[in-house]
Amino acid sequence: MLRKPGVTESLARHIVATRWDDIPREVSHQAKRSLINFFAVTLAGCRSRPVETALRSLLEFSGGKPVALIGRSERIDALSAAFLNAASANVDDFCDTHTATVIHPTAPVAGALFAYAGLRPINGSDLLLALVLGNEVQGRIGLAMSPSHYNRGWHITSTCGVFGAATATAKLLGLDQRQMVWALGIAATQSAGLCECLGTPAKSVSVGNAARNGLWSALLAEQGYDGPAEPLAGVQGFYHALVEDADLSRITGGWGESWETMATSYKPYPCGFVIHPVLDCVLDWRGDHPTVEVARVVVRGNPLLAVRADRPDISTGREAQVSVQHAVAAALVTGQAGLDQFTDACVQDPEVMAVRSKVEVVRDERFSTVAAAVEITTTDGQTFKLEQSAARGSDANPLSDADLEKKLRTAAEGWNPHHDATPLIEAIWNVETCADVSRLVSLTVPK
């Protein structure tokens, strides 16, 4: 007996029925912004130590038709490419964020799409439609169980990202409604990821698997590999297993009237998004007081800030990405909050370590996840009270198109100073005219 029959079938019907002409212009433009950001963060992370390790491991088992990887010259099978693309995008905690759920949506979806593009030609408008739908579906599935699912320790990017990757690939494959239900069911049984892994390379394994398993789910469904009739709301289905209660109306309610892609935030700093409003405050203050010595810092923010980032005792750059104490200390010492501030070397810097011990975190439910207040007391007894109501990069205070372009250029030049990202940027802004989007992947490798 089903807990509530027809939920997955209704979602599948909406996915199958949605066409490119149904996508508003502002939504398709936002999808392009997500692609600009995706290529930026993937290029930033594709040569990191965790990705190098994963690539060596996967190459040992890889076979079949090889496809290109984003930012690298190696080629590998499509499923492994999906894993590596998504893991590269996520490893530096620099990827986009769906604010209401804290899902990082584009990494698993685009990771799968560009791997699939190495198998079969995809035109640009089909890619954008698939991306929008993949991000829409994972956002809606996540909204139905937020915030309790994430608060229980499930890494929601991974548990919901697999549905996004499956949806996007299934849309490209032209699956019918029955096959779409199968794809979502196969994805549901592969949904996994734990927040306990945050601050370690292991957290990107589940994000990579979300892309890989989502792609595979759609390919299996295309071949007639069937699944349950109600994987989402069945009596032993996804929601029943992973959350105490779910608002199932969020899954298809208002479909086509509002778009979750528009609620996407883009990070200016490579760390947990709940830390960003704090960094806005600290960096602005540091710019005006570059030589003032700090005695104490009190950070007030949404309880999620403390749950995820109250980590004063860290020893690695990966842990630093989810430590508000480190982010504050590094910003006060260096005046910056870039990739260099979240490395092992910065974590072990004696001056940063000293300031880190001066930072206190206070939970305050009055703040949203993109807001925070900071109180800085200096050694001469002065106290400065700072507040950010909407973090830079959030959907309420968005980065500009030019900001995102700069982020991509910086990432490309980070590995090769001579890598000109202009052709890639132009190709993304005009992607709907592209006959084969695998060309974008080729532009990520410097000549």
C-alpha positions in Angstrom: 0.0 0.0 0.0 1.4 3.4 -1.0 1.7 6.2 1.5 0.5 8.6 -1.2 0.2 7.3 -4.8 0.8 9.4 -7.9 3.4 11.9 -6.5 6.3 10.7 -8.6 4.0 10.1 -11.6 2.8 13.7 -11.4 6.4 15.0 -11.2 7.4 12.9 -14.2 4.5 14.2 -16.2 5.5 17.8 -15.5 9.1 17.1 -16.5 8.2 15.3 -19.7 5.6 18.0 -20.7 7.9 21.0 -20.2 9.5 22.4 -23.4 12.2 25.0 -24.2 9.5 27.5 -25.1 8.0 27.2 -21.6 11.3 28.6 -20.0 11.1 32.4 -19.4 14.0 34.4 -20.7 15.2 35.4 -17.2 15.3 31.8 -16.2 17.4 30.8 -19.2 19.7 33.7 -18.4 20.0 32.5 -14.8 20.9 29.0 -16.1 23.7 30.6 -18.1 24.9 32.3 -15.0 24.9 29.0 -13.3 27.1 27.6 -16.1 29.5 30.4 -15.8 29.8 29.7 -12.1 30.0 25.9 -12.7 32.9 26.2 -15.1 34.7 28.6 -12.7 34.5 26.3 -9.7 35.2 23.2 -11.7 38.3 24.8 -13.2 39.3 25.9 -9.7 39.0 22.4 -8.3 39.8 20.0 -11.1 43.5 19.8 -10.2 43.1 19.7 -6.5 44.6 16.8 -4.5 41.3 15.0 -3.9 40.4 15.1 -7.5 43.8 13.9 -8.6 43.4 10.9 -6.2 40.0 10.1 -7.4 41.1 10.3 -11.1 44.0 7.9 -10.5 41.6 5.5 -8.8 38.9 5.6 -11.5 41.4 5.3 -14.4 42.3 1.9 -13.1 38.8 0.6 -13.7 37.7 2.8 -16.6 36.7 1.3 -19.9 34.4 2.0 -22.8 34.1 5.1 -24.9 36.2 7.8 -23.3 34.9 11.4 -22.9 36.7 14.6 -22.1 37.0 16.0 -18.6 36.5 19.6 -17.7 39.8 21.4 -17.4 42.0 18.3 -18.0 43.6 16.6 -20.9 42.7 13.0 -19.7 39.7 11.2 -21.1 37.7 8.6 -19.2 34.4 6.7 -19.3 31.2 8.9 -19.1 30.1 7.7 -15.6 33.5 8.5 -14.1 33.6 11.8 -16.0 30.3 12.8 -14.4 31.7 11.9 -11.0 34.9 13.9 -11.5 33.2 16.9 -13.0 30.8 17.2 -10.1 33.5 16.5 -7.5 35.8 19.1 -9.0 32.9 21.7 -8.9 32.2 20.9 -5.2 35.6 20.2 -3.7 36.5 23.8 -2.9 33.0 24.6 -1.5 32.8 27.4 -4.1 29.7 26.1 -6.0 26.3 27.7 -6.3 23.6 27.4 -3.5 19.8 27.1 -3.5 19.3 29.3 -0.5 16.1 27.8 0.9 17.5 24.3 1.0 21.3 24.8 1.0 21.5 22.5 -2.0 24.5 23.2 -4.3 22.4 22.4 -7.5 24.5 22.8 -10.6 27.5 20.6 -9.7 25.7 17.2 -9.9 23.5 18.2 -12.8 26.0 19.9 -15.1 28.6 17.3 -14.1 26.4 14.7 -15.6 25.3 16.7 -18.6 28.7 17.5 -19.8 29.8 13.9 -19.3 26.8 12.7 -21.4 27.7 15.3 -24.0 30.9 13.3 -24.7 28.7 10.3 -25.7 26.0 11.9 -27.9 25.8 15.4 -29.4 23.7 17.9 -27.4 22.6 21.3 -28.7 22.6 24.3 -26.4 18.9 24.9 -25.9 18.4 21.2 -25.0 21.2 21.6 -22.5 19.8 24.7 -20.9 16.3 23.1 -20.6 17.8 20.0 -19.0 19.8 22.1 -16.6 16.8 24.2 -15.6 14.6 21.1 -15.0 17.3 19.2 -13.1 17.9 22.1 -10.8 14.1 22.6 -10.5 13.4 19.0 -9.5 16.1 18.7 -6.9 15.1 22.1 -5.4 11.5 21.0 -5.1 12.3 17.6 -3.7 14.5 19.3 -1.2 12.0 22.0 -0.3 9.5 19.2 0.6 11.7 18.1 3.5 13.7 21.2 4.5 15.1 22.0 6.9 14.7 18.8 8.9 16.4 16.5 6.4 19.6 18.5 6.3 19.4 19.1 10.1 19.3 15.3 10.6 22.8 15.0 9.0 21.9 14.2 5.4 24.1 16.1 2.8 21.1 17.4 0.8 23.2 18.3 -2.2 23.9 14.7 -2.7 20.6 13.2 -1.6 18.7 15.5 -3.9 21.4 16.1 -6.5 21.0 12.5 -7.8 17.4 13.4 -8.8 18.6 16.5 -10.6 21.1 14.6 -12.6 18.7 11.8 -13.4 16.0 14.3 -14.5 18.3 16.4 -16.6 19.8 13.3 -18.4 16.4 11.7 -18.8 15.1 14.9 -20.4 17.9 14.8 -22.9 17.2 11.2 -23.7 13.6 12.0 -24.4 12.2 9.5 -21.9 8.4 9.1 -21.6 6.5 9.4 -18.4 6.8 5.8 -17.4 10.6 5.8 -18.0 11.0 9.1 -16.2 9.4 7.4 -13.1 11.8 4.6 -13.4 14.8 7.0 -13.7 13.6 8.8 -10.5 13.2 5.5 -8.8 16.6 4.2 -9.7 18.0 7.5 -8.5 16.1 7.3 -5.2 17.7 4.1 -4.2 21.1 5.5 -4.8 20.5 8.7 -2.8 23.2 9.2 -0.1 25.5 11.7 1.5 26.3 12.7 5.1 27.1 16.1 6.6 29.6 14.4 8.9 31.9 14.4 5.9 31.9 18.2 5.5 35.4 19.5 5.9 37.0 16.5 4.4 37.4 15.3 0.7 34.9 12.6 1.4 32.0 15.1 1.1 32.7 15.4 -2.6 32.4 11.7 -3.1 28.7 11.8 -2.5 28.3 14.8 -4.8 30.3 13.0 -7.5 28.2 10.0 -7.0 25.0 12.1 -7.3 26.1 13.1 -10.9 27.3 9.6 -11.8 24.3 7.7 -10.4 21.9 10.2 -11.8 23.3 9.8 -15.3 23.3 6.0 -14.9 19.7 6.0 -13.6 18.5 7.7 -16.8 20.6 5.5 -19.1 19.2 2.4 -17.3 15.6 3.6 -17.6 16.1 4.2 -21.3 17.0 0.5 -21.6 13.8 -0.6 -19.9 15.3 -1.1 -16.4 12.2 -0.5 -14.3 11.6 0.6 -10.8 8.8 1.2 -8.2 5.7 3.1 -9.1 6.0 5.5 -6.2 9.7 5.9 -5.2 9.2 9.3 -3.6 6.1 8.9 -1.5 5.8 5.1 -1.2 5.3 3.6 2.3 9.0 2.6 2.2 10.1 5.2 -0.2 12.5 8.2 -0.2 10.6 10.5 2.1 9.4 7.9 4.5 13.0 6.7 4.9 14.9 10.0 5.1 12.6 12.5 6.9 9.9 12.4 9.6 7.4 14.4 7.5 7.3 15.9 4.1 5.3 18.7 2.5 4.6 16.9 -0.8 2.7 19.9 -2.2 6.1 21.5 -2.8 7.1 18.9 -5.4 4.8 20.1 -8.2 2.8 23.0 -6.7 3.0 26.1 -8.9 5.0 24.3 -11.5 5.9 26.7 -14.3 4.7 29.7 -12.3 7.9 30.0 -10.1 11.3 28.7 -10.8 13.8 27.5 -8.2 16.7 28.4 -10.5 15.9 32.1 -9.7 16.6 31.4 -6.0 20.3 30.5 -6.8 23.1 32.2 -5.0 26.7 32.4 -6.2 29.6 32.4 -3.8 32.3 35.1 -3.8 34.2 33.1 -1.2 35.2 29.4 -1.2 33.6 28.3 2.0 30.2 27.4 3.5 27.6 29.9 2.4 26.4 30.5 6.0 29.8 32.0 6.6 29.5 34.6 3.8 27.5 37.3 5.6 30.1 37.2 8.3 33.0 37.6 5.8 31.2 40.5 4.2 31.2 42.3 7.6 34.8 41.4 8.5 36.3 42.2 5.1 34.6 45.6 4.9 35.8 46.4 8.5 39.3 45.2 7.7 39.5 47.4 4.6 38.9 50.4 6.8 41.1 49.2 9.7 44.0 47.4 8.2 46.4 47.7 11.1 44.1 47.6 14.1 44.8 44.7 16.5 41.7 42.7 17.4 41.0 41.4 21.0 37.7 39.6 20.5 35.1 38.8 17.8 31.5 37.8 18.5 29.6 36.4 15.5 25.8 36.1 15.6 23.9 34.2 13.0 21.3 31.7 12.1 21.6 28.4 14.2 22.8 26.7 11.0 25.9 28.8 11.1 26.8 27.2 14.5 25.7 23.7 13.5 27.8 23.7 10.3 30.7 26.1 11.0 31.4 26.5 14.7 34.7 24.7 14.4 37.5 26.5 16.2 39.9 23.5 16.3 40.9 22.7 12.8 44.1 21.5 11.1 43.5 21.4 7.3 42.3 23.7 4.6 39.3 21.5 3.9 38.2 21.9 7.5 38.7 25.6 7.1 36.0 25.8 4.5 33.4 25.0 7.2 35.0 27.0 10.1 33.7 30.5 10.7 36.5 31.0 13.3 39.1 30.4 10.6 37.3 32.4 7.9 37.1 35.4 10.3 40.8 35.1 11.4 42.1 34.7 7.9 40.1 37.7 6.6 41.4 39.8 9.5 45.0 38.8 9.1 45.2 38.9 5.3 42.3 41.2 4.2 41.2 38.5 1.8 39.0 35.4 1.5 40.0 33.6 -1.6 41.3 30.1 -2.3 44.7 30.9 -0.6 42.9 31.6 2.7 41.5 28.1 2.9 44.7 26.1 2.5 46.7 24.0 5.0 49.4 26.7 5.1 46.9 29.4 6.1 45.3 27.2 8.7 48.8 26.6 10.3 49.8 30.3 10.1 50.6 31.3 13.7 49.0 34.7 13.4 45.8 33.2 12.0 45.8 30.6 14.7 46.1 33.3 17.4 43.1 35.3 16.0 41.0 32.1 15.5 41.0 31.6 19.3 39.4 35.0 19.8 36.2 34.3 17.8 33.0 33.3 19.5 29.8 32.1 17.8 26.3 32.8 19.1 23.1 31.3 17.7 20.3 33.7 16.9 17.1 32.6 15.2 16.3 36.1 14.2 18.9 35.9 11.4 18.3 34.1 8.1 21.0 31.9 6.7 22.3 34.7 4.5 22.4 37.3 7.3 24.7 37.8 10.3 26.1 40.3 12.8 29.7 40.7 14.0 31.0 42.6 17.0 34.7 43.4 16.9 36.5 44.6 20.0 40.0 46.0 19.5 42.9 45.9 22.0 42.4 49.7 22.6 38.9 49.0 24.0 36.8 50.1 21.0 33.9 48.0 19.9 32.5 47.9 16.3 29.1 46.5 15.6 28.6 45.3 12.0 25.6 43.6 10.3 24.9 42.1 6.9 21.2 41.5 6.0 21.9 39.6 2.7 25.3 38.1 1.9 27.0 39.2 -1.3 26.1 36.6 -4.0 22.8 35.7 -2.4 19.7 35.9 -4.4 18.7 39.0 -2.5 22.2 40.6 -3.1 23.3 38.9 -6.3 26.7 39.0 -8.0 26.6 40.7 -11.4 27.3 38.9 -14.7 30.6 40.7 -14.8 31.4 39.4 -11.3 30.8 35.8 -12.4 32.9 36.3 -15.5 35.8 37.5 -13.3 35.4 34.5 -11.1 35.8 32.2 -14.2 38.8 34.2 -15.5 40.5 34.0 -12.1 39.9 30.3 -11.9 41.2 29.6 -15.4 44.3 31.7 -14.8 44.9 30.0 -11.4 46.3 26.9 -13.0 47.7 28.6 -16.2 48.3 32.4 -16.3 48.0 32.2 -20.1 44.6 30.5 -20.2 42.2 33.1 -21.8 38.7 32.2 -20.7 37.1 34.7 -23.1 36.1 32.1 -25.8 34.5 29.9 -23.1 32.6 32.9 -21.6 31.3 34.0 -24.9 30.3 30.4 -25.8 28.3 30.1 -22.5 26.4 33.4 -23.0 25.5 32.2 -26.5 25.1 28.5 -25.7 21.5 28.2 -27.1 23.0 28.7 -30.6 25.6 25.9 -30.1 25.0 22.7 -32.1 27.3 20.6 -29.9 28.0 21.7 -26.3 31.0 19.4 -25.9 32.8 22.3 -27.5 32.5 24.1 -24.2 34.5 21.4 -22.5 37.3 21.6 -25.1 37.5 25.4 -24.3 38.3 24.6 -20.6 41.7 23.1 -21.5 44.4 25.7 -22.2 46.1 25.2 -25.5 
